[in-house]
């Protein structure tokens, strides 16, 4: 058993499929199958329930996955520690929710100061990005806060107002029961705020349509397909042009905080520390 075996096992567990894991890892399928069988032989126990549509972890597989995540995370931390230099360089992997309007100014300032750093940005919803940071697949992320996770450290970046967004300027709460809501998939912090408010008010939406990008949602709202919820600043341009209109959400559901997160107790490279310092400098400017 080696680290590569554990990485293969974790990838198969994540996809529930040998073929999908092989595609992600750029391995031939037979090699992935063989490594899983050797791992099961070495541990003297099956790790998956196998069926026609794929594979599902059994109890022993779930137990091994916990150890695997811990081992691979510590290995990544060790690599970061030894690769770190006093001068920020290399690749910095940062997650973002798509509507962080202050991000361009932060990135511009950081690139100006540290041209040797290659920033890799990964867009996603808050819930997924938090898990990626906790498992050290990302160095850090901008997400909707506050975040409650035992492995996550966070600090506030800025606060914004959440608003309901529609094509027309006439709006009543009853519209939510007659028109579709266009939202990001589950795990989005904005969607969670809206759904909490609707639940408290006893409002049942007519329909929820899930989309994967900010542009698609806003374009669909502007076309009159339905309504959405976004930070007010992220749609200010379209609002000024008259393509969409904003409607207030009641307190406390209308306030959203963007936070930057990193894994607690993980080694902070000079590259990551310089990025955090730049965020703080931008906040205080």
LUMMARNU-601872 format. One record per residue (C-alpha): x, y, z; residue number from 1. Coordinates in steps of 0.5 Angstrom, whole numbers, plus 2048, in hexadecimal, padded with zeros to 3 digits. Last residue first. Layout:
BEGIN
+-----+-----+-----+-----+
:  xx :  yy :  zz :   i :
+-----+-----+-----+-----+
:   X :   Y :   Z : NUM :
...
+-----+-----+-----+-----+
END
This chain:
BEGIN
+-----+-----+-----+-----+
:  xx :  yy :  zz :   i :
+-----+-----+-----+-----+
: 7F0 : 865 : 805 : 285 :
: 7EF : 861 : 80B : 284 :
: 7EC : 85B : 807 : 283 :
: 7F1 : 85C : 802 : 282 :
: 7F7 : 85B : 807 : 281 :
: 7F3 : 855 : 80A : 280 :
: 7F2 : 852 : 803 : 279 :
: 7FA : 853 : 802 : 278 :
: 7FC : 850 : 808 : 277 :
: 7F8 : 84A : 807 : 276 :
: 7FB : 849 : 800 : 275 :
: 802 : 84A : 803 : 274 :
: 801 : 845 : 808 : 273 :
: 7FF : 840 : 803 : 272 :
: 805 : 841 : 7FF : 271 :
: 809 : 841 : 805 : 270 :
: 806 : 83A : 807 : 269 :
: 801 : 839 : 80C : 268 :
: 802 : 832 : 80F : 267 :
: 7FB : 82F : 811 : 266 :
: 7F9 : 831 : 818 : 265 :
: 7F2 : 833 : 816 : 264 :
: 7F0 : 832 : 80F : 263 :
: 7EF : 839 : 80B : 262 :
: 7E9 : 83D : 80A : 261 :
: 7E8 : 844 : 807 : 260 :
: 7E1 : 847 : 809 : 259 :
: 7DC : 84A : 805 : 258 :
: 7D6 : 84D : 80A : 257 :
: 7CF : 84D : 808 : 256 :
: 7C9 : 851 : 80B : 255 :
: 7C2 : 851 : 808 : 254 :
: 7C0 : 84B : 80C : 253 :
: 7C0 : 84F : 813 : 252 :
: 7BC : 853 : 811 : 251 :
: 7B7 : 853 : 80B : 250 :
: 7B9 : 852 : 804 : 249 :
: 7B9 : 858 : 7FF : 248 :
: 7B7 : 858 : 7F8 : 247 :
: 7BC : 859 : 7F2 : 246 :
: 7BA : 85B : 7EB : 245 :
: 7BD : 858 : 7E5 : 244 :
: 7BF : 85A : 7DE : 243 :
: 7BE : 861 : 7DF : 242 :
: 7C5 : 863 : 7DD : 241 :
: 7C7 : 865 : 7E5 : 240 :
: 7C4 : 85F : 7E7 : 239 :
: 7C8 : 85B : 7E2 : 238 :
: 7CF : 85F : 7E5 : 237 :
: 7CC : 85E : 7EC : 236 :
: 7CC : 856 : 7EC : 235 :
: 7D1 : 854 : 7F0 : 234 :
: 7D1 : 85A : 7F5 : 233 :
: 7CA : 858 : 7F7 : 232 :
: 7CC : 851 : 7F9 : 231 :
: 7C8 : 84C : 7F6 : 230 :
: 7C1 : 849 : 7F6 : 229 :
: 7BD : 846 : 7F0 : 228 :
: 7B7 : 847 : 7EC : 227 :
: 7B3 : 844 : 7E6 : 226 :
: 7B4 : 843 : 7DF : 225 :
: 7B3 : 84A : 7DD : 224 :
: 7B9 : 84B : 7D8 : 223 :
: 7BD : 84F : 7DD : 222 :
: 7BC : 849 : 7E2 : 221 :
: 7BF : 844 : 7DD : 220 :
: 7C5 : 849 : 7DC : 219 :
: 7C6 : 849 : 7E4 : 218 :
: 7C6 : 842 : 7E5 : 217 :
: 7CA : 840 : 7DF : 216 :
: 7CF : 845 : 7E0 : 215 :
: 7D0 : 843 : 7E8 : 214 :
: 7D1 : 83C : 7E6 : 213 :
: 7CF : 835 : 7E7 : 212 :
: 7C7 : 836 : 7E7 : 211 :
: 7C2 : 832 : 7EB : 210 :
: 7BA : 834 : 7EA : 209 :
: 7B6 : 834 : 7F0 : 208 :
: 7AE : 834 : 7EF : 207 :
: 7A8 : 837 : 7F2 : 206 :
: 7AB : 839 : 7F8 : 205 :
: 7A8 : 837 : 7FF : 204 :
: 7A8 : 83D : 804 : 203 :
: 7A7 : 83B : 80B : 202 :
: 7AA : 842 : 80D : 201 :
: 7B0 : 83E : 811 : 200 :
: 7B1 : 839 : 80B : 199 :
: 7B1 : 83F : 806 : 198 :
: 7B6 : 842 : 80A : 197 :
: 7BA : 83C : 80B : 196 :
: 7BA : 83B : 804 : 195 :
: 7BD : 842 : 802 : 194 :
: 7C2 : 841 : 807 : 193 :
: 7C4 : 83A : 804 : 192 :
: 7C4 : 83C : 7FD : 191 :
: 7C9 : 842 : 7FF : 190 :
: 7CE : 83D : 802 : 189 :
: 7CE : 838 : 7FC : 188 :
: 7CE : 831 : 7FF : 187 :
: 7C8 : 82E : 7FA : 186 :
: 7C9 : 831 : 7F3 : 185 :
: 7C9 : 838 : 7F1 : 184 :
: 7C2 : 83B : 7F0 : 183 :
: 7BC : 83D : 7EC : 182 :
: 7B6 : 83E : 7EF : 181 :
: 7B0 : 83C : 7EB : 180 :
: 7AA : 841 : 7EB : 179 :
: 7A3 : 840 : 7EE : 178 :
: 7A4 : 83F : 7F6 : 177 :
: 7AA : 843 : 7F6 : 176 :
: 7A6 : 849 : 7F3 : 175 :
: 7A2 : 849 : 7F9 : 174 :
: 7A7 : 84C : 7FD : 173 :
: 7A6 : 852 : 7F8 : 172 :
: 7A9 : 856 : 7F3 : 171 :
: 7A9 : 85B : 7ED : 170 :
: 7AF : 85D : 7EB : 169 :
: 7B0 : 858 : 7E5 : 168 :
: 7B5 : 853 : 7E3 : 167 :
: 7B6 : 850 : 7EA : 166 :
: 7BC : 850 : 7EF : 165 :
: 7BB : 84F : 7F7 : 164 :
: 7C0 : 853 : 7FB : 163 :
: 7C6 : 851 : 7FF : 162 :
: 7CA : 857 : 802 : 161 :
: 7D1 : 856 : 803 : 160 :
: 7D7 : 855 : 808 : 159 :
: 7DE : 855 : 807 : 158 :
: 7E4 : 850 : 808 : 157 :
: 7E3 : 84D : 80F : 156 :
: 7E8 : 848 : 812 : 155 :
: 7E8 : 841 : 812 : 154 :
: 7EB : 83A : 815 : 153 :
: 7E8 : 834 : 813 : 152 :
: 7E9 : 82D : 816 : 151 :
: 7E3 : 82D : 81B : 150 :
: 7DE : 82F : 815 : 149 :
: 7D9 : 835 : 817 : 148 :
: 7DA : 83A : 811 : 147 :
: 7D7 : 841 : 812 : 146 :
: 7D8 : 842 : 80C : 145 :
: 7D7 : 842 : 805 : 144 :
: 7DD : 840 : 802 : 143 :
: 7E4 : 842 : 7FF : 142 :
: 7E9 : 83C : 7FF : 141 :
: 7EF : 83A : 802 : 140 :
: 7F5 : 835 : 800 : 139 :
: 7F1 : 831 : 7FC : 138 :
: 7F1 : 829 : 7FC : 137 :
: 7F3 : 829 : 804 : 136 :
: 7ED : 825 : 806 : 135 :
: 7EA : 82A : 80A : 134 :
: 7EB : 82F : 804 : 133 :
: 7E7 : 82B : 7FF : 132 :
: 7E2 : 82A : 804 : 131 :
: 7E1 : 831 : 805 : 130 :
: 7E1 : 832 : 7FE : 129 :
: 7DB : 82D : 7FD : 128 :
: 7D6 : 830 : 802 : 127 :
: 7D8 : 837 : 800 : 126 :
: 7D6 : 836 : 7F8 : 125 :
: 7DB : 835 : 7F3 : 124 :
: 7E1 : 839 : 7EF : 123 :
: 7E8 : 837 : 7EF : 122 :
: 7ED : 83C : 7EE : 121 :
: 7F5 : 83A : 7ED : 120 :
: 7F9 : 840 : 7EE : 119 :
: 800 : 83F : 7EC : 118 :
: 805 : 843 : 7F0 : 117 :
: 80C : 846 : 7ED : 116 :
: 808 : 84C : 7EC : 115 :
: 808 : 84E : 7F3 : 114 :
: 806 : 855 : 7F5 : 113 :
: 802 : 857 : 7EE : 112 :
: 7FF : 850 : 7EE : 111 :
: 7FD : 851 : 7F5 : 110 :
: 7FA : 858 : 7F4 : 109 :
: 7F6 : 856 : 7EE : 108 :
: 7F3 : 850 : 7F1 : 107 :
: 7F1 : 854 : 7F7 : 106 :
: 7EE : 859 : 7F2 : 105 :
: 7EA : 853 : 7EE : 104 :
: 7E8 : 850 : 7F4 : 103 :
: 7E3 : 856 : 7F7 : 102 :
: 7DD : 853 : 7F3 : 101 :
: 7DD : 84C : 7F6 : 100 :
: 7D7 : 84A : 7F2 :  99 :
: 7DA : 843 : 7EF :  98 :
: 7DB : 840 : 7F6 :  97 :
: 7E3 : 83F : 7F6 :  96 :
: 7E8 : 83A : 7F8 :  95 :
: 7EF : 83B : 7F8 :  94 :
: 7F5 : 837 : 7F5 :  93 :
: 7FC : 83A : 7F6 :  92 :
: 801 : 838 : 7F1 :  91 :
: 809 : 839 : 7F2 :  90 :
: 80C : 83F : 7F5 :  89 :
: 80C : 844 : 7FB :  88 :
: 813 : 845 : 7FD :  87 :
: 815 : 843 : 804 :  86 :
: 814 : 83C : 801 :  85 :
: 80F : 836 : 802 :  84 :
: 810 : 830 : 7FE :  83 :
: 812 : 82C : 805 :  82 :
: 80C : 82E : 809 :  81 :
: 807 : 82E : 803 :  80 :
: 809 : 826 : 802 :  79 :
: 808 : 825 : 809 :  78 :
: 801 : 828 : 809 :  77 :
: 800 : 823 : 803 :  76 :
: 802 : 81D : 806 :  75 :
: 7FE : 81F : 80C :  74 :
: 7F8 : 820 : 808 :  73 :
: 7F9 : 819 : 805 :  72 :
: 7FA : 816 : 80B :  71 :
: 7F3 : 819 : 80E :  70 :
: 7EF : 818 : 808 :  69 :
: 7F2 : 810 : 808 :  68 :
: 7F0 : 80F : 80F :  67 :
: 7E9 : 811 : 80E :  66 :
: 7E8 : 80D : 808 :  65 :
: 7EB : 807 : 80B :  64 :
: 7E5 : 807 : 810 :  63 :
: 7E0 : 808 : 80A :  62 :
: 7E3 : 803 : 806 :  61 :
: 7E2 : 7FE : 80C :  60 :
: 7DB : 800 : 80D :  59 :
: 7D9 : 7FF : 806 :  58 :
: 7DB : 804 : 800 :  57 :
: 7D7 : 804 : 7FA :  56 :
: 7D9 : 802 : 7F3 :  55 :
: 7D6 : 803 : 7EC :  54 :
: 7D0 : 802 : 7E8 :  53 :
: 7CF : 7FA : 7E8 :  52 :
: 7D1 : 7F9 : 7EF :  51 :
: 7D7 : 7F9 : 7F4 :  50 :
: 7D7 : 7FA : 7FB :  49 :
: 7DE : 7FD : 7FD :  48 :
: 7E4 : 7FC : 802 :  47 :
: 7E4 : 7F4 : 802 :  46 :
: 7E9 : 7F2 : 807 :  45 :
: 7F0 : 7EF : 808 :  44 :
: 7F3 : 7F6 : 809 :  43 :
: 7F8 : 7F3 : 804 :  42 :
: 7F3 : 7F0 : 7FF :  41 :
: 7EF : 7F6 : 7FF :  40 :
: 7F4 : 7FA : 7FD :  39 :
: 7F6 : 7F5 : 7F8 :  38 :
: 7EF : 7F5 : 7F5 :  37 :
: 7EF : 7FD : 7F5 :  36 :
: 7F6 : 7FD : 7F1 :  35 :
: 7F3 : 7F8 : 7EC :  34 :
: 7ED : 7FC : 7EB :  33 :
: 7F1 : 802 : 7EA :  32 :
: 7F6 : 7FF : 7E5 :  31 :
: 7F0 : 7FC : 7E1 :  30 :
: 7ED : 803 : 7E0 :  29 :
: 7F3 : 806 : 7DD :  28 :
: 7F6 : 80C : 7E1 :  27 :
: 7F5 : 813 : 7DF :  26 :
: 7F3 : 814 : 7E7 :  25 :
: 7EC : 818 : 7E5 :  24 :
: 7EA : 812 : 7DF :  23 :
: 7EC : 80D : 7E4 :  22 :
: 7E8 : 80F : 7E9 :  21 :
: 7E2 : 810 : 7E5 :  20 :
: 7E3 : 809 : 7E2 :  19 :
: 7E4 : 806 : 7E9 :  18 :
: 7DD : 809 : 7EB :  17 :
: 7DB : 80B : 7F2 :  16 :
: 7DE : 812 : 7F0 :  15 :
: 7E0 : 814 : 7F7 :  14 :
: 7E2 : 80D : 7F9 :  13 :
: 7E6 : 80C : 7F3 :  12 :
: 7EA : 812 : 7F4 :  11 :
: 7EB : 810 : 7FB :  10 :
: 7ED : 809 : 7F9 :   9 :
: 7F2 : 80C : 7F4 :   8 :
: 7F5 : 811 : 7F9 :   7 :
: 7F6 : 80B : 7FE :   6 :
: 7FA : 807 : 7F9 :   5 :
: 7FE : 80D : 7F7 :   4 :
: 800 : 80E : 7FE :   3 :
: 803 : 807 : 7FE :   2 :
: 800 : 800 : 800 :   1 :
+-----+-----+-----+-----+
END
